[in-house]
Amino acid sequence: MLEPLKFTLSVQDFLTYLLPEKFSNVGTAEFRKAVVKFYKDQFAEAGGNTIVEIDDENISVQWIPDEVAKNPFAYALDLLRHGELAQAVPLLESFLAADPSGIDTLYNLGMAQSDLGRFDDAVRHLSRLVELKPDHVNGVVALGVAHQRSGASEKAIEVLERAIHLDAKNVYAQRNLGALLMKLGRIDEAEGHLRAACQIMPQDQASVYGLAQCLGESGVEEKLAEVVELYEEAIRLDQVPQITELARQARSRLAHQSFRDAAGGLRMDAVMYCLSALQKFSQMDAEEVQGVAFEIALLGRSGLDTNDSSPKYTLRSLSGNYTGLQLVSMMFVGFKKIDSSLDVGFDLSREYEAAKQLSASERGQS
C-alpha cells in the first residue's frame, strides 16, 4: 500500500493565482473554502482520502491512500506527459512542500514552470536541484534552458557548458547550446555543438533541423547541398509537426532561390510548363483540376527536386513521367484556377503570366 503524504505550508506562501480571483482574498471564509476544495480536487484522481485543515496562519494537507489509490506523483507525471502542465504544477508544489529536497519533484516542477514561462520559479527550483545533486546533467541542462528563456544568455551558456563538461554525449546540452550560440550569431561555435548533437543522436529531428539552420546562416555556398539534405532528413523524421512544417518551408525557400537564374529573369522552361498545364486543364473540369493539384501538393510534402531535369515523378491522376519543375508548374496553375489567392509556397507568378499571354496569343492566331 502507498505511503501517506502530509505537509504544512504558511497561508502567506499559498499561491493565490491557483484560485479563481473572487476567492483569492487571503483570510476570508471564501478563501479558506476554496483552498480546501483546491487540495481535495488535486488529489481526487489519485483516490484515497484527503484531509485539509486551515487556520489564520497555516494550511495542513494529509492524503491517506486506500487499497485502490494511485500514486499521486505518478499521476502528476502522467499529466506532464499529456501536456497538462498547469494542472501538474500545483500537485508538484504540494509534493515539494512535503519534501523540499525531492530531486525528482524539483526537476519536473522546474521543467514545467520553465515551459509555462514562470522562469524565476523554474530557475529557483532547478538551481536548488543542481545544488543538491551537481551531477544531475539533465537538471543542469534544464537550468541552462530556463536561463536562456528568461533572456540571461551568458548565464545560460555558462550552465550549458557545465552540462557538457559533465557529459559531452548529452544531446540536449549540445543541441541547446548550439541553438543559443546560433541565435547570438556565433555560427562556427554553434555548428560544432549541433554537429555533435547529430552524431550523438542522428535520428533527433530538432538537432538535424538546428544544424540545417546553422549551416544556412553561415552563408557558405559550399554547404548549401548539405543544408538541403538536412532539411529533407528533418522532414523525413517527422517527430514534431511544427519542426516538420518549418523544415518544409525552409526547403521550399531554398528551392525557389536556386530556381531563379543569376539575372533573376524568366525561366522559360517553367513558362512552357505553365503553358502546357493551361492547355491540359482547359480540357478538364474543376474537380479534375483540383484532384491533380492536391495530389502534386501531397507529393511535394516529401520533396520535389526542381533542379533535376530528369522526368522521375508519376501521378495517379495523370499518365506520364514528370520533372519536379513540371509538377510544381502544374500545381501552381492548378491552384490559380481553383483560387487565385492561394499561396503554393513557390512563386511562378511571372512565368504564369507569360504563359497566359502566350496562350492568349495562340488562341488569337487560331
N, C-alpha and C positions, 0 to 999 in steps of 0.2 A: 504493500500500500504506500502511496505517496506521502511525503513528509508535509506537515502543516507549514504554512507561511505566515509570519507575523512581523509587522513593522509599525513604527510610530514616527510621525513627522509633525513638525510645527504647523499650525494653521497658517502662519505667515509664509511658510515655504510652499504651500499648496499652489499649484499653477492655475490661477483663476481662469485663464483662457480656455481651460478644458471644459468649463461650464458655459451654458447659454448666458449671454450677457445679463439678462434680467435676474439671474441667480448668483451673480459673481460679487455681490456686495458682502465682503467678509464680516462675519459676526451676526448676520441676520438669521432668522429661523429658516428662511428660504434657502440661504446659502448652506446651512447645515443639512437640510433635507436633500439638497442637490448633491452634496459631497457623498452622503450615504448612498444615494442612488447610483452615483458615478462608479464607486468602487464595487458595488454589488453587480452592476452591469458589466464591469470589466472582467470579473471572474465567473460570470454566469455561464459562459460557454465551456468552462473547464469543469463545471458541475460542483459537487460538494456544497459546503455552507460557508457563507461569507458574513462575518460579524464586523460592523463598523461602529465605532464609538467616537464622538466628537464633543469637545468642550471648548471653552474660550481660547485655550492655548494649543491643544494637541489633537491630532487625528490618529486613532489606533485602528489598524485593519488586521483581521485574522481570517485566513482562509483555511478551512478544515475539510480535507478531502474525504470522500466516501469511497466505497469499493469500486465504483464505476467512474470515478473522477478522472479527467485527463490532466496531464502535466501542463500547468499554465504557461511555463516557459516555452514548452514545445508548441503550445497554441500561439504564443506571441511570434515565434519564428515562422510558423505557418502563415500568419498574417503578413509578415515581411516578404515571404516567398511569393505571395499573391499580390504584392504591391500595396497592401493596406497599411501604409506607414503611419498615417495619422491615428489609426486605431491601435497599432502595436506600441507606439511610443509611450503612452500613459501606463500600459502594463509593464513595460521595461523599466520605467521610472519607479514603479511600485517595487519591482524586484531589487532595484538599486537602493531604495530606501531600506529594504530588509537586509541587504548585504552590500555596503558601499564599495567593497573591494572585489565584487564579482567580475572576473575578467570577461567572460562571455557576454554578460549584461552590458558592461562598458563598451565593448566592441560593437555589438549590434545596435545599442542605443545611439552611440556616436555616429555610426554609419547612417542610420535612419534620419537623425537630426540634420546631418550634412545634406542628405538628399532632399529634405524638406526646406532647406535654406536657413536653418537655425544654426548658423556657423559658430557663433560664440559658444553655444551649448555643446556643439559637436567637438570643438577644439578642447573645451574643458574636460569632457569625458574621455576623449581619446588621449589627451595628454596624461590624464590620470592612469589610463591603461598602460601606456608605454613607460610610465614611471614605475608602476608595479611589475611590469614584465617587459623589460627593454628589448628582448629578443623576439617579441611578437611582431614579425615582419609585416603581416597584413594590417595590423593595427598602426604601425608606423606609416605605411602607405596611405591608409585611410586618413591619418592625421595630416599628411602632406597634401592630400586632395582637399581636405577641409580648409587648410590654409590657402590653397590655390583659389578655391571658390570664393573665399572671403576677400580676395584681392591682395593677399600677402605673398606675392610671387617669390621673393627672395627667401622668405622663411620656408615656403613650400619646397623650393629647390634644395635647401639645406636638409630638410627632413627626408625627401625622396632619395637624395644621395646617401643618407644614413641607411635607408632601407636597402639600397643596392649594395652597400658595404656589408650589411648583414647577410644578404643573399642575392648575388649577382644574377641568379637564374629566376628571380621573381618577375614574371611577365608583367604584372600590374605596376610594379615600381618602374621598370624600364619604359613601358608604354606611357604612363602618366608623366614621367619626367621628360620623355621625348616630346609629348604633346605640348607641355608647358614651355619648353625651350623653343619649340617651333613658333608658338604664339608670341614669344618675346623676340623673334627674329634671329635666334641663334641656331641657324639652319644646320650647319655642319655638326654641331654637338647633338642636335635633335636627331639627325639621321643615324648617328651611331647607336643611340638608345633604341630607336624604333626598329633598326635592323636587328639589334639584339633581341628585342621582343618577338620579332618574326621568326628568328632562329630558334628561340625557346619554344614557341607555340605557333607553328606555321599555319594552323587552322583557326587562329584567332582573328576574326573579321576586323575588329577595331584596330588591331596592330597593323594589319595589311592596309586598311584604308588610311591610317595615320601615316604610314611610310609613303604611300602614293601621294598624299597631300604634301608631305615634306619634300619629296623629290620634285614635285611640280613647283613648289615655292622656290626651289634652288635656282630655277631659270636655266639650268644646264640642258642644252638641246639634246646632248647625247643620252640623257636619262629619260627622254620622252617615251621611248618604246617600253621601258620598264614601268613607267607610270601607268601607261595604258594597260599593261599586263596585270599590274597590281589592282587597278580598279575592276578589271574583269574578274580577278580572283575574289575580290571582296563581294562582287555581285553573285558569284557562284556559291560562295559560302552562305550568304543569305541568313545570318543568325539574328540580326537586329534589323527590323524593317526600315527604320529611319536611316541607318547606315547604308543599307542596300540602295535606297532611293537616292541618297546623296552621291553614292558612287556612280549610279546610272546618270545622274545629271552631270557630274564631272566628266565622265567618259564621253557623253554627248557633246559637251563644250569642246573637248579636245578633238573629237572627230570633226566638228564644224570648223575649228581653227585650221586643221590640216587640210580640210576640203578646199578652202579658198586658195587660189594661186597667189604668187608673190605680189602681183599688181592689184589683187582684190577684185578683178574683173569677173565677168560672167563665166560660168563653167558651161561650155557648150554641150558637153556630154549630158549634163543634168537638164539643160534646156530640151534636148531631144528626148530624154526620158520622160520629162513632163509632157511634152507634146504627144508622145506615144500613149501616155496614160489618159490624156484628154480624149484622144481618139477612141481608146478602148472603153472608157467609162461612158462615152456618148451613146454606146450601144447597150448599156446596162441600166437596169432600174436602180432606184436609190438604195433599196435593200441589198442588192448585189454589191454595189459600190461600198456600202458600209461594211459588209462582210469581208471584203478584200482588205480594206483599210485597217480594220480591227485585227485581222489575222497578222498583217505585217507589224502592227504595233506590238502585238503579243510576242512575235518572233524577235522584235527589236529589243525587248527587255533582256534577252540573252546576248545581245550584241550583233550589230550589222557592220561589217567592215566596208566603209565607203571608199577606201583607198585601194582595195583589191579589185582589179578589173575582170577577174575570172567569175563566170556565172555559176556559183556554187550553192545557191539557195533555191528551194522549191516551195510552192504553196499548195494547199489543199483546194483552194477556191479557184485557182487558175493553173493551166498546164504550162509547162516550160521550165527553164532554169533562168535564174536572175542574179545579177550582181547586187552587192549591198547598196550601191548608189541608185541602181534602178528601182529597188524596192522602196528606198527612202523617198525617191521622187514620186513613185506611185502612191505612197502613203500620204505625202504632202498634198498631192492633187485630190486624192480621195477625201481627206478631211476638209479641204477647202470647199468641196462640193457639198459636204454634209453640213458644215458650219464654218463660215469663213473666219470667225473669231477665235477658233481653236488654235492653241499653240502646240505644235507637234515636237518641239524641242530641237528642231533642225531647220534653220532658216533658208528656204529656197524661194523666197518671195520674188526676187529679181528674175530668177530662171523661170519661175511660174508665169510671171507677167510677159516675159519674152515669148514663152511657149504659146500663151493665149493670143498674142499678136500674130505669131506665125500661123496659128490655127485659123484665125480670122482672115488672114491674107490668103490662105489656101482655099477657104470657102468662097472668097470673093472671086478667085480666079476660076473656080469650077462652075 
